């Protein structure tokens, strides 16, 4: 009886450990968490969305356009999958950013469940809990994006795949439907993350043909396609009801597969294993060391177990994991190279490596505790940043600034530090001084998100060399004016709608937003200064007047009698 109670207590403790890790990640790691930066002296609404990345603001803004009646690919340009926009729109309908956080939290718990269940098929309970916990901490550090929302669907597919192999090549009908649905969900959020299903399908086909199970193969193929259709058809019906199927094909399919990004040589994928130090900056090499150190160890572990494993089923699993990892690295790196961003969607590829490594460490701890502790620290080191809660990170940032410049004035940073405060102030002005349907233009999704306004330019953000504006698919509601010679965000300043109406308001950013991690005390980098071209200045002087200014933004208002009748606005005393 005592032994049974001890075992049950251990199981309960492990269960609470995993739940506690997921709750910690949801509260403090997810960038959309309303509890991330709460400080008693700061209004709760200001704590929401503190220090989001630019991409997160883009996703929040574009997802928020759907409840307003606008459609992706037709009314605004972004090239993520339609299901991703629907998930973000659902969260926004539930409660703005806090609603998005609720959706992400649900996905986080789902990921932890499938991560534990998958690892448990191959390793012990303790190792599975530790592996699932590390996976959750790891991917919750990523920004709110399709790369993180797809994780539970990939983990669900991985769980089914491991079960299929261990069960001798059998899979139930309902599970086959679920595998098809998870595939369609990932494909309709980000199509280059489908490596698992390519390997899964290859294993099923080879296994079925080798066993002459032709009827089984045909039946399961039909069920898989039916499961995919159960997800895809409602999404396509929604797009079709709004007349945007053609736009979806041109932007999501053609643009992503053909036009987006450059075509680096295949050897660039090796950068995910070994950085070419002489071609990368020291900062890039540090990023690689911090975020990508699991690639090579995971690959070597999968290959080693594949070569020396005696059990045929486990041998197939680890051979498949090797192929999945290599395909993921290639597909993710095939359209450009991002050091930080693209590690998080590979969480599922690392999961079983985590579990196997933890099981080895736990066995080693019985004989060599110091060696086991060192290996444990080495394994979890890249995710240790997850243990630094935002208020502590806030204090460390202030100390770094004062250590470099004891005379620095930190009052403008606010408590908590908020580098998007200028965007927040401009958004507050727009929300208070402009009508909800005002024609506003300017580059800065944070401004539109906080102001709850819509940019009249469909191509809201600039992608540098990645996007060739004149080759973009047509957007029916807008047509561009001649793009004046200018720099950076000013390329997108002057747009008019299909009726020739110019913007009523234009805002320009004189300096790029300084993100967390880029210390304000460093000498100002000339690349962070945006100079207005003479053509832009002349146009502004002729048609617009300065309405508002803060330390980063200038807001211009269309003069009366220019274009469509200028908006009426109550001007307060002291307003510029």
C-alpha positions in Angstrom: 0.0 0.0 0.0 2.8 2.4 0.9 4.5 1.7 -2.4 1.3 2.3 -4.3 0.8 5.6 -2.5 4.3 6.7 -3.2 3.9 5.9 -7.0 0.6 7.7 -7.1 2.1 10.7 -5.3 5.0 10.8 -7.8 2.5 10.7 -10.7 0.5 13.5 -9.2 3.6 15.6 -8.6 4.7 15.1 -12.2 1.3 16.1 -13.5 1.3 19.3 -11.4 4.8 20.1 -12.6 3.7 20.0 -16.2 0.5 22.0 -15.5 2.6 24.5 -13.5 5.0 25.0 -16.4 2.2 25.5 -18.9 0.6 28.1 -16.6 3.9 29.9 -16.1 4.5 30.0 -19.9 0.9 31.2 -20.5 1.2 34.0 -18.0 4.7 35.3 -18.6 6.0 33.9 -21.9 3.2 34.5 -24.3 3.6 38.0 -25.7 -0.1 38.6 -25.7 -0.6 37.8 -22.0 -2.4 40.7 -20.1 -0.4 39.6 -17.0 3.0 39.9 -18.6 3.8 43.5 -17.5 1.4 44.4 -14.8 2.6 47.1 -12.5 0.3 48.7 -9.9 1.0 52.2 -11.0 0.3 51.5 -14.6 -3.3 51.3 -16.1 -4.1 47.7 -16.9 -4.9 48.6 -20.5 -1.4 49.9 -21.0 0.0 46.6 -19.8 -1.7 44.8 -22.7 0.6 44.1 -25.6 3.7 45.6 -24.0 6.7 45.4 -26.2 5.2 43.3 -29.0 7.3 42.6 -32.1 6.5 44.4 -35.3 5.3 41.1 -36.8 2.9 40.5 -33.9 1.4 43.9 -34.4 0.9 43.0 -38.1 -0.9 39.8 -37.2 -3.1 41.5 -34.6 -4.0 44.3 -37.0 -4.7 42.1 -40.0 -6.7 39.7 -37.9 -8.7 42.6 -36.5 -9.7 43.7 -40.0 -11.9 40.6 -40.5 -14.5 41.5 -37.8 -14.6 44.9 -39.6 -15.7 43.2 -42.8 -12.4 43.3 -44.7 -11.0 40.2 -46.4 -7.4 39.0 -46.6 -5.7 38.9 -50.0 -8.3 41.3 -51.4 -8.6 44.3 -49.0 -5.2 44.0 -47.4 -2.0 42.3 -48.3 -0.4 39.6 -46.1 0.6 36.2 -47.2 -0.2 33.9 -44.2 -2.9 31.3 -44.4 -6.6 32.1 -44.0 -7.1 29.8 -41.0 -4.5 31.8 -39.1 -6.4 35.0 -39.6 -9.6 33.3 -38.5 -8.0 32.2 -35.2 -6.7 35.7 -34.5 -10.0 37.2 -35.5 -11.8 34.8 -33.1 -9.5 35.9 -30.2 -10.1 39.6 -31.0 -13.8 39.0 -31.0 -13.5 37.4 -27.6 -11.6 40.3 -26.1 -9.0 42.1 -28.2 -5.5 41.1 -27.2 -6.6 39.3 -24.1 -8.9 37.2 -26.3 -6.0 36.3 -28.5 -4.1 35.3 -25.4 -6.9 33.0 -24.4 -6.7 31.3 -27.8 -3.0 30.9 -27.5 -3.3 29.5 -24.0 -5.7 26.9 -25.2 -3.2 25.9 -27.9 -0.5 25.8 -25.3 -2.3 23.3 -23.1 -3.2 21.2 -26.2 0.5 21.2 -27.2 1.5 20.1 -23.7 -1.0 17.3 -23.8 0.1 15.9 -27.2 3.8 16.4 -26.3 3.5 14.4 -23.2 1.4 11.6 -24.8 3.9 11.3 -27.7 7.0 11.2 -25.5 5.2 8.7 -23.2 5.0 6.2 -26.1 8.8 6.0 -26.2 10.1 7.0 -22.8 9.2 6.9 -19.1 6.7 9.2 -17.3 9.3 11.5 -15.7 11.3 12.0 -19.0 8.0 12.7 -20.9 6.9 15.3 -18.4 10.3 17.1 -18.6 10.4 16.9 -22.4 6.8 18.3 -22.7 7.7 21.0 -20.2 10.8 22.1 -22.1 8.9 22.0 -25.4 6.2 24.3 -24.0 8.7 26.7 -22.5 10.7 26.7 -25.7 7.9 27.5 -28.2 6.0 29.9 -25.9 9.0 32.3 -26.2 8.1 32.9 -29.8 6.0 35.7 -31.0 2.3 35.3 -31.7 2.4 34.0 -35.3 1.3 31.0 -37.4 4.6 29.4 -36.6 3.5 29.0 -32.9 -0.2 28.4 -33.5 0.5 25.3 -35.7 2.5 23.5 -32.9 -0.5 21.6 -31.4 -1.6 20.4 -34.8 2.0 19.2 -35.6 2.3 17.5 -32.2 -1.1 15.8 -32.7 0.1 14.5 -36.1 3.4 13.3 -34.5 1.5 11.5 -31.8 -0.6 9.7 -34.4 2.5 8.8 -36.5 4.3 7.2 -33.5 1.2 5.3 -32.5 0.8 4.1 -36.1 4.3 2.6 -36.3 4.3 1.1 -32.8 0.9 -0.5 -33.5 2.3 -2.4 -36.5 1.0 -0.1 -39.2 -2.6 0.1 -38.1 -4.6 3.3 -37.6 -8.3 3.8 -36.8 -10.8 5.5 -39.0 -11.5 8.4 -36.6 -7.8 8.9 -36.1 -7.2 9.0 -39.8 -9.8 11.8 -40.1 -8.0 13.7 -37.3 -4.7 13.3 -39.1 -6.2 14.8 -42.3 -7.8 17.6 -40.3 -4.5 18.5 -38.6 -2.7 18.5 -42.0 -5.2 20.9 -43.5 -5.0 23.1 -40.4 -1.2 23.5 -40.8 -1.4 23.9 -44.6 -3.9 26.7 -44.3 -1.8 28.5 -41.7 1.7 28.1 -43.1 2.3 25.7 -45.9 6.0 25.2 -45.4 5.5 23.4 -42.1 4.0 20.1 -43.5 7.2 18.0 -43.4 5.7 15.6 -40.9 2.8 14.6 -43.1 5.1 14.1 -46.2 7.1 11.5 -44.2 4.0 10.1 -42.6 2.4 9.5 -46.0 5.5 7.9 -47.4 5.7 5.5 -44.4 2.1 4.5 -44.8 2.3 4.0 -48.5 5.5 1.9 -48.3 4.2 -0.1 -45.4 0.8 -0.8 -47.0 2.3 -1.8 -50.4 4.9 -4.0 -48.7 2.1 -5.8 -46.8 -0.2 -5.9 -49.8 -2.8 -4.0 -47.8 -4.2 -2.2 -50.9 -7.8 -1.8 -49.6 -6.5 -0.4 -46.3 -4.4 2.1 -48.2 -7.2 3.3 -50.4 -9.7 3.5 -47.5 -7.2 5.4 -45.3 -6.3 7.8 -48.1 -10.0 8.6 -48.6 -10.5 9.2 -44.9 -7.4 11.4 -44.7 -8.7 13.5 -47.6 -12.1 13.7 -46.0 -10.6 14.9 -42.8 -8.6 17.5 -44.7 -11.8 18.5 -46.5 -13.7 19.0 -43.2 -11.3 21.8 -42.4 -10.5 23.2 -45.8 -14.0 23.3 -47.3 -15.5 25.7 -44.7 -12.5 28.0 -45.0 -12.7 27.9 -48.8 -16.5 28.4 -48.6 -15.9 31.5 -46.5 -13.4 32.9 -49.0 -15.8 32.0 -51.9 -18.7 33.7 -50.3 -16.7 36.9 -50.2 -15.4 36.5 -53.8 -11.8 36.1 -52.8 -10.8 32.6 -54.0 -8.8 34.1 -56.9 -7.0 36.4 -54.5 -6.3 33.5 -52.2 -4.7 31.5 -55.0 -2.7 34.5 -56.3 -1.4 35.6 -52.9 -1.2 32.6 -50.6 -0.4 29.9 -53.1 1.4 31.6 -56.1 3.1 34.4 -54.1 4.4 32.1 -51.4 5.6 29.4 -53.8 6.9 31.6 -56.6 7.4 35.3 -55.8 8.3 35.5 -52.1 11.9 35.7 -51.1 14.9 34.8 -53.0 16.3 31.3 -53.9 19.4 30.7 -51.9 21.5 27.6 -52.7 20.7 24.3 -51.1 23.8 24.6 -49.0 22.3 27.5 -47.0 20.2 24.9 -45.2 23.5 23.8 -43.5 23.5 27.1 -41.7 20.9 25.6 -39.4 23.6 23.1 -38.3 26.9 24.9 -38.7 27.0 28.7 -39.0 29.3 30.1 -41.7 31.1 32.4 -39.2 33.0 34.4 -41.8 29.7 35.3 -43.6 27.7 36.2 -40.6 28.0 39.0 -38.0 29.0 38.1 -34.4 25.5 38.8 -33.3 24.1 36.4 -35.8 26.5 33.7 -34.6 25.4 34.3 -31.0 21.8 34.0 -32.1 22.6 30.7 -33.8 24.4 29.4 -30.7 21.4 30.3 -28.5 18.5 29.3 -30.7 19.7 26.5 -33.0 22.0 24.4 -30.8 19.5 21.6 -30.8 19.6 20.9 -34.5 22.9 19.1 -34.7 22.5 17.1 -31.4 19.0 16.1 -32.3 20.0 14.9 -35.7 22.9 12.9 -34.4 20.8 11.3 -31.7 18.1 10.3 -34.2 20.8 8.9 -36.5 22.6 7.0 -33.7 19.4 5.4 -32.4 18.4 4.5 -36.0 21.7 2.8 -36.6 21.9 0.8 -33.4 18.2 0.2 -32.5 17.2 -3.5 -32.8 13.5 -3.0 -32.6 12.1 -2.6 -36.1 9.3 -0.2 -35.2 11.5 2.1 -33.2 14.1 2.0 -36.0 11.4 3.2 -38.4 10.4 6.0 -36.0 13.9 7.4 -35.6 14.7 7.1 -39.3 11.5 9.1 -40.0 12.4 11.7 -37.3 15.7 12.2 -39.1 13.9 12.8 -42.4 11.3 15.1 -40.8 14.0 17.2 -39.1 16.0 17.5 -42.4 12.9 18.4 -44.4 11.8 21.0 -41.8 15.2 22.7 -41.9 15.2 22.8 -45.7 11.6 24.0 -46.1 11.9 26.7 -43.5 15.2 27.9 -44.8 14.3 27.7 -48.5 12.7 31.1 -48.7 15.2 33.2 -46.8 17.1 33.0 -43.5 15.9 34.2 -40.2 17.9 33.4 -37.1 15.5 33.7 -34.2 12.0 33.5 -35.8 12.1 30.0 -37.4 13.4 27.9 -34.5 10.0 27.7 -32.6 8.0 25.8 -35.3 10.6 23.0 -35.0 9.6 22.3 -31.4 7.9 19.1 -32.5 11.0 17.9 -34.3 13.0 18.3 -31.1 10.4 16.7 -28.7 11.5 13.1 -28.9 15.1 14.2 -28.7 14.3 16.0 -25.5 12.5 12.9 -24.1 15.4 10.5 -25.0 17.9 12.9 -23.6 16.0 13.3 -20.3 15.6 9.6 -19.9 19.4 9.1 -20.4 20.1 11.9 -17.8 17.7 10.4 -15.3 19.4 7.0 -15.6 22.8 8.6 -15.3 21.8 10.5 -12.2 21.7 7.3 -10.2 25.4 6.8 -10.8 27.0 10.1 -11.6 25.0 13.0 -10.3 27.4 15.8 -11.3 27.6 14.6 -14.9 23.9 14.2 -15.0 23.4 17.8 -13.6 25.8 19.2 -16.2 24.0 17.5 -19.1 20.6 18.6 -17.7 21.8 22.2 -17.6 23.3 22.0 -21.1 19.9 20.6 -22.4 17.7 23.3 -20.8 20.1 26.2 -21.1 18.6 27.8 -24.3 15.2 27.9 -22.6 16.4 29.4 -19.3 15.4 32.8 -20.5 11.8 31.6 -20.0 12.4 31.7 -16.3 13.2 35.5 -16.4 9.8 37.1 -15.8 9.3 40.5 -17.6 9.6 42.7 -14.5 13.0 41.2 -13.7 14.0 41.7 -17.4 12.8 45.3 -17.0 15.1 45.9 -14.0 18.1 44.2 -15.8 17.6 46.5 -18.8 17.6 49.6 -16.7 20.8 48.4 -14.9 22.5 47.9 -18.3 21.6 51.4 -19.4 22.8 53.0 -16.2 26.0 51.0 -16.1 26.9 52.3 -19.6 25.7 55.8 -18.9 25.1 56.8 -15.3 23.7 60.2 -16.4 21.0 58.6 -18.7 17.5 59.9 -18.1 15.2 56.8 -17.9 12.0 58.7 -17.2 10.9 58.5 -20.8 11.1 54.7 -20.7 8.2 54.4 -18.3 7.4 51.7 -15.9 7.3 49.1 -17.2 9.7 49.9 -20.0 7.7 50.5 -23.2 9.5 51.2 -26.4 6.3 51.5 -28.3 5.0 54.4 -26.1 5.3 56.9 -28.9 3.1 54.7 -31.1 0.6 54.3 -28.2 0.5 58.1 -27.7 -0.2 58.7 -31.4 -2.8 56.0 -31.4 -4.5 57.7 -28.4 -4.6 61.0 -30.4 -6.1 59.3 -33.5 -8.7 57.4 -31.4 -9.8 60.6 -29.7 -9.6 63.1 -32.6 -10.6 61.1 -35.7 -13.8 59.4 -36.8 -13.7 55.6 -37.0 -13.8 55.6 -40.8 -11.1 58.3 -41.3 -8.8 57.7 -44.3 -5.4 57.3 -42.6 -2.1 56.3 -44.1 1.3 55.6 -42.7 3.5 52.6 -41.8 3.1 51.3 -38.3 0.7 48.4 -37.4 1.1 49.2 -33.7 -0.5 52.6 -34.3 -3.5 51.2 -36.1 -3.9 48.4 -33.6 -4.1 50.7 -30.6 -6.1 53.3 -32.4 -8.6 50.8 -33.7 -8.3 52.4 -37.2 -7.8 51.0 -40.7 -5.0 51.9 -43.0 -6.3 52.9 -46.4 -3.2 51.5 -48.0 -3.6 47.7 -48.5 0.2 47.1 -48.6 0.7 48.3 -45.0 4.2 47.3 -44.3 7.4 47.2 -46.4 9.3 44.0 -47.0 12.4 45.4 -48.5 13.8 43.3 -51.3 11.4 40.5 -50.6 8.3 42.3 -52.0 8.4 43.8 -55.4 5.4 46.2 -55.2 4.7 46.4 -58.9 4.5 42.6 -59.0 2.0 42.2 -56.2 -1.4 40.8 -57.0 -4.1 43.4 -57.6 -6.2 44.5 -54.7 -9.6 45.4 -55.9 -10.5 48.2 -53.5 -7.3 50.3 -53.9 -4.9 51.5 -56.6 -1.5 53.1 -56.0 -0.5 56.6 -57.0 2.9 57.0 -58.5 5.4 56.1 -55.9 7.7 59.1 -55.3 11.4 58.6 -54.8 11.8 58.3 -51.0 13.3 56.1 -48.3 11.9 53.3 -46.2 8.4 53.9 -45.0 7.9 57.0 -47.1 7.5 54.8 -50.1 4.0 53.9 -48.9 2.9 57.4 -47.9 0.8 58.6 -50.8 -2.0 56.3 -51.7 -5.5 57.0 -52.9 -8.5 54.8 -53.1 -10.3 53.7 -56.2 -12.3 57.0 -56.3 -9.1 59.1 -56.2 -9.5 60.3 -52.6 -6.2 61.1 -50.8 -5.6 60.2 -47.1 -7.2 62.6 -44.6 -4.3 61.9 -42.3 -0.7 60.8 -42.9 1.7 59.9 -40.1 5.4 59.5 -40.6 8.0 57.9 -38.3 11.1 60.0 -38.0 13.0 57.2 -36.1 12.5 53.5 -36.2 11.0 52.0 -33.0 13.7 50.8 -30.7 12.9 47.3 -29.6 13.6 45.6 -26.3 17.2 44.4 -26.4 18.5 47.3 -28.4 19.9 49.5 -25.7 18.8 53.1 -26.0 22.1 54.3 -24.6 24.2 53.2 -27.6 25.2 55.9 -30.2 22.4 56.5 -32.6 22.8 54.3 -35.7 22.3 56.4 -38.9 20.3 53.5 -40.3 17.6 54.1 -37.6 17.1 57.7 -38.9 14.6 58.2 -41.7 15.0 61.3 -43.7 12.1 62.7 -45.6 12.8 63.2 -49.3 12.3 66.7 -50.9 9.4 65.4 -53.0 7.6 64.2 -49.9 8.2 67.5 -48.1 6.9 69.5 -51.1 3.8 67.4 -51.3 3.1 67.7 -47.6 3.6 71.4 -47.6 1.1 71.8 -50.5 -1.7 69.6 -49.2 -1.2 68.9 -45.5 -0.6 70.6 -42.2 1.1 69.3 -39.1 -1.6 68.2 -36.6 0.4 66.3 -33.9 4.0 65.4 -33.1 5.8 63.3 -30.5 9.3 62.1 -30.2 9.0 59.6 -33.0 5.9 60.5 -35.2 4.6 63.4 -37.2 0.9 63.4 -38.0 -0.3 65.5 -40.9 -3.9 66.5 -41.7 -5.3 67.3 -45.1 -5.9 71.0 -45.6 -9.5 72.2 -46.2 -10.3 72.2 -49.9 -7.7 69.7 -50.9 -9.1 66.4 -52.4 -12.3 65.4 -50.7 -13.5 67.8 -48.1 -11.1 67.8 -45.2 -12.3 66.2 -42.0 -13.9 68.3 -39.3 -12.0 68.2 -36.1 -12.2 70.0 -32.9 -8.9 71.8 -32.3 -7.9 72.3 -28.7 -5.8 75.1 -27.4 -2.2 74.4 -27.5 -2.5 71.9 -30.3 0.2 72.2 -32.9 
